[in-house]
Amino acid sequence: MTDATKTVSVAGSAQRDLLAATRGRWWEPVMWLAFFAAPLLLPQYAAIASEIAIVGLFAVSLDLVLGYAGIVSLGHAAYFGLGVYSAGLFAKHVMPDPLVGLIFAIVVSAAVGVVGSLTIQRGTDLTRLMVTLGVALILMELGNKLDWLTGGADGLQGVVMGPLLGRFEFDLAGQVGAFYSIAALLVFFLLARRLVRSPFGATLMAIRDNPLRAMSIGIPVRAKLSAVYIVAAGMAGASGALLAQTQGFASLDVFELHRSADVMLMLVIGGTGWLWGGVFGAIVFKVMYDILSSITPQYWTFWLGLFLVVLVQVGRDRLLRPWTWFASRQKGGA
């Protein structure tokens, strides 16, 4: 076999591997069908299904910067909160169309993400933790000071959404909101997977594994980190917009530390560097929260903390085998 033939063979093999990586797995359509069927089969849990989809999207957005780019952030709630208030204010003062409000929230969050991306260019993980947390606290304080606009500690009230696609009214049972949130999660999930399985995603993982080596082979590290940070900010804003639109209310707690901490815990449960990890982590976290808070309203955090301790000590692979089996076969993809 000549060198030219070997080169063509290697290139063809690489192309086949890339095409195989972009295809979904057999169980993914089953999962999505189950998600969409849940509000119909279990209408009493439609609101919970909507919340799971919203925080799942939030977790996927954080996984882009943490799992794929290696950017540690404790202030991702800043963009989630921006999405909440952007969508709420847009619906209240401009127009109530949910899709237009969703786009507006994404644009606002991504625009602020452009500024925020400048803060993660340099420094250690500890530096990034403090800086990103500071950004979220600043935005929360601004929201409190601008109470004439945001409602301050009382929250933004009187948010009334128009019908989805001009036909489907948001009902009290939350079924329309659940379908809307799950559909948005599906769209952004597919976009994120397309992103991480592209050459851009490969450069992100190279930066995550060894920034100096990535820089030495000509990868523009700062530009790539800024790009993925902006994309993640826009996705976090979309999840916040969904929360405001489905609940019709916005409060300053969306900027608080526990929002960023909760989504970090979801990734700890589901696994980082694997987009499904954010979704599965959101499911486990919200289901545990709903069950434990109904059984022991005062001490549910104790049991959640105990679960996390056992999770870390025993290992996620042993404790949560069903999806870690999938994750081990799709690590680095989605």
N, C-alpha and C positions, 0 to 999 in steps of 0.2 A: 504494500500500500504506500503510495507516494505521500509526501508531506502535504501537498495540496488536497489530496483525498482525505487525509486525516483531519485537516483543518475544517473541511466541509462537514465531515462526520461529527466532529465536536460541536460545530455551530448548530447543526441540525438537532443534536441531542440537547443542547442548551435551550434551543427554541421550544422543543417538545416539553422539556421540564418547566419552562416558563408558562406555556399554555396550560399544562396540567395544574400548576399552582394557582392559576386564575379561575379555574373551575371550582364550583362549590362542591360540598360533600353531600352524599346521599341523604343524610339526616337533616340537613339544613332546611329544605322545603317542608319537612315534617314539623320542625320546630316553629317555623313561621305560620304554618297552617294552624298549629295549636294555639299560638299567640292570638291570631285573629278569631279563632273559634271560642276562646275563653269568654269574651264579653257576651256572646250569644248563649253559650251553654251554662254559664254561671253569671247571670246578670247582676246578682247581688254583690259580686266582686269586681264589677266593671271599673269602679273608681280605683281599686287597688291595682288592677291591670294597667290603668292609665298611669298611675304613679310609678309602677315598675318600668314602663316604657320610657318615661321621662328621665328617671334617675339612671336607667340603663344607657340612654343617649349621653347623659352627663358623664358617666363612667367611661364610655367609649372615647369621648373627647379628651379626657384626662389620660387615657391609655396611649393616645397618639404622642403626647409630649413626654410621658413617664416611661411607658413600656417600649416605645420605638425610638424616641430621641434621647432618652435618659435624662430629661429635665425634671428634677424634683420640685414639686409645687405644692404649697399649702394655701395658695390664694386663688385657686381656680374658681372658687365661688364668686369672685369679682365679676367674671363674665357671665356666669349663671344669673347673678342678680341684675346685671345690666340688661340681660334678655328679658327678665321678668318685668322690670319697670319700663323698658322700651316698648314692649308689646302692650302692657297695660295702659300707658299714657297714649300710645298711638290709637288704641281702640276707644279711649275715652274722649280724646280731643281732635282726632283726625278722621278716622273711619274704622268701623268695627269689623271689617273683613279679616278673618283669621289668617289667611294665606299671605295677604299683603303685610299684615302686622308681623308675621313670622319672618318674612324677608327683611323687613325694616329692623327687627331685633338682631338678625344675623349681621346685617351691615354695620349697625352701631357697635356691636360686640367685637367684630373683626377690626373695626377702625380703632377702637381703644386697644385692641390686641396689638396693633402696629406699634403703639407707644409702649405697651407693656413688654413687647419683645426686646426692646432696647435694654431692659433690666436683667435679662437672663443671658446676655452675650458673654459675660465674664464672671469669674468667681467660682467658688466651690459649691457643692450641694447645700451646705449650711447657709451660705450667702443667699442662694436662690430661695431657700425656704423662707428666710426672713424678709427678703425683698418682695416676694409674691404675696406673703401674708400681709405685709404693710400696704400693698396696693389694695387688697380687699378691705382692710380696715379704713383706709382713706375714703374709698367709695361709700362705705357704710356711713361714715361721719358726714360726708357730703349729702347723702340722702337724708340724714337726720336734720341737717341745717337747712336744706331746701324743702322744709315741710310744706310750704305753700304749693309746691309742685308734687311732691311724693307722698304727702300725708303724714310724714314724720313717723313717730312711734305708733300712731293710729293706723298706719298703712294706707295704701291706695284703695279706696272703695269706689263703688259705683261703676265697675268695669263690666260692661255688657257687650258680649260678642254677637256678631251677626251670624246668620246660618252659614255653615261650611259649604263651599261651592254654590252658595246661593239657594241651597235646597234643604240641608240637614241642620235642624235646630239643635243646639246643645241642650240635652235633656237633664233632668235632675238625677236620673239613675246613672248618668255618666257613660252610657254606651257609645254615643257619638264621639265624646271626648276620648274614650278608650281606643276606638278605631282610628281616630285622627292621630293620636300619640303613637300607636303601634305602626301606622303607615309612615309617619315621619321617622321613627326609629329605623325602619327597614330601608328607607331611601338613604338616610345618612350613613347607615351601616355599610351599605353597598358602595357608597362613595368613598368611605374611609378604607374599605378593603381594597378598592381599586387603587387608592393612593399608596397604601403600604406594600402592595404587590407590584408596584411600578419601580422603575429605576430610582425614582426619588425616594421610595421607601427603603430600597437597598442602601442608599447613601445615608439615610437616617440611622439605620442599624449599624453601619460602619462607624458613624460618629459616636453612637452610644457605646460601642465596644472599645473604641480607641480613638479619641478625638485627635491626638497628635499624629497618629498614623494616617487618619483620614485627611488631615490637613497636608501632610507630606506628599500624598499622591494627587493633590490638586483639587480636593473637594472643598468648595467654599462653605466652611463649617458655619460661620455666623449667618450667612444668607439662608442656609437650609434650616437652621434652628429657628430663625425668625419666621420663615414660611410656615413651618408646621405649627408654631405657636399661634400664629394668626388664624390658621385653619381651625385649630382646636378651640380658640376663643370664639370663633363664629359658631361652631357646633355647640359649645356650652351655652351660648346665647340663645340658640334655637331651643335647647332643652328648657331654659328658663322661660322663654316665650310660651312654650306649650303649657308650662305650669300656670302662668298667669291666665292664659286663654281658657283652660279647662276648669280652673277654680274661680275665676272672676275676682281675684284679690291678689294684692302684693303687699308684703311687709318687709321691714328691714332685716329680718332674720335670715333672708336669703343670702346676705353678705357675710354672715357670721362664720367663725372658724369651724363650727360643727358640720357645716355643709361640705367644706373641703375635706374634713376628717372622715365624714361618712362615705364620700365617694372614694377616698383612699382605702377605706376598709373594704369596700366592694371589690376593688382590684386585688386586695390581699386575699380575699376569699376566692375570687374567680381566677386570678392569675394575670400578670402583666405580659405585654408583648403578644397578646392573643385577643383579638377584638371580642370574641365570644366570652372571654373572661369577664369583661365589664357587664355583659348582659346577664350571665349566670350569677355573677356576684350580686347584681341588683336584685335578682329574683330571690336568692337566699336571704339577703339582708332585709328586704321589705317583708317577706313572709315571716321571718323570725321576729321582726319588729312588731308586726300585727298580732302574732300569736302570743309573744311574751308580754306585750303591753296590755293585752286583754286578760291574761292570767294574773300577772303581778304588775299592775300599773306603776307602783312605786319602785320596784326593784328590777325592772326588765333590763336595765343597763348592766346590772351585775351578771345576769345570765349571758348576755351578749358578750361581755368582757371575758367570761369564763370560756365561752365557745372559741373566742379568738386566741386565748392562751393555749387551749388544747390544739387548735388548728396549727399554731406555730410550733408547738412542742412535738406533736405527733407527726405533723407534716400533712400538707394538703393532699398529696398523692395517696396517702393511706385513708384519710378521713373522707375525702370527696372524690372517690375513684370514678364515678360515672363520667364526669366531664373532663377530669384530668387525663383520662385515657384518650379522649378526643384531642385535648390540648397538646399532648405529647406528640401527636401526629401532625399537628398543624402549627407548631410553634414557629414564630417568624412570619406566619401568614395571618389568616383570620379564621 
